[in-house]
Amino acid sequence: MTNATETGHVTSADGTVIGYHRLGDGPALVVLHGQMESAQSHRQLAEALAGTHTVYLPDRRGRGLSGPYGAAHDSEREVEDLDAVLTATGAQWVFGVSVGALVALRAATALPAVRKVAVYEPPLFADGPAPTDWVARYEREMAAGRVAAALVTAMRAARMGPSVFRFMPRPLLEFLTGRMMAAQDGRAGPGDVTMRMLAPTLRHEARLVAELAQTQRDVRADALLLGGAKSPAYLKAALDALERVMPGARRVEFAGLDHGGSGNTDLGGEPDVVARELRRFFA
């Protein structure tokens, strides 16, 4: 086993470069990060899996090692990006998180290469379209250079963060978010992907969620559905809906974890706990 990281890249169907980190030994597993994340966000999960798997951590478009979004960016481009990684690596197993889980589910319906798929809390909306009323305010705040305010708008729309955030005055929440961003900027090293860098990706993530927000009914791959007991109710409902239309899928809820449960520990994740279930499923 080795935890040494190598980087590589593939070229997607439209010519965009998709970069990835690779570590470990064994059967190939692609980990597709979620919203406001990059490949780095699941480095510790990859380390926990490196003894049994060769783990590929692609940066989805618009961040890190990968190229920019195109003018026609949509869910099909995301599936093409994942397809390029699968083809180059020979991987047949995918673990997707949040928006990355939506992409993984769509890929599992479209790409025969996906034999097993595990997802952590895809933001599906089984009872109607995904909410988009927050996007206009987010766009105005981003255009005005108010990045912290835009992040608060998106976070509240997604009902993320500690429950106390829902009762905190918005100006205070914006101030604290700005302080957090400034501290992260100050300690960022070469190649790090910060909240400030990720903020512009949210407009594209909102489009993907709107496109993919209905329950996926045609997943033929073996599936594992994962979630946290402390996550928002609509994410638990999404897994309930998937469980109804994917009767062969296994469901695991992690006590004490929330939507960031699979990520690095500095952001509240418990990657070792999630890795145990992934090893069991991808055995």
Secondary structure, DSSP 4 states (H G I P E B T S, - for coil): -----EEEEEE-TTS-EEEEEEEESSSEEEEE--TT--GGGGHHHHHHHTTT-EEEEEPPTTSTTS-PPPTT--HHHHHHHHHHHHHHH---EEEEETHHHHHHHHHHHH-TT--EEEEE-----TTSPPP-TTHHHHHHHHHTT-HHHHHHHHHHHHT-S-GGGGTS-HHHHHHHHHHHHHHHHHH--TT---HHHHGGGHHHHHHHHHHH-SPP----SEEEEEEETTS-HHHHHHHHHHHHH-TT-EEEEETT--TTTTS-GGGT--HHHHHHHHHHHT-
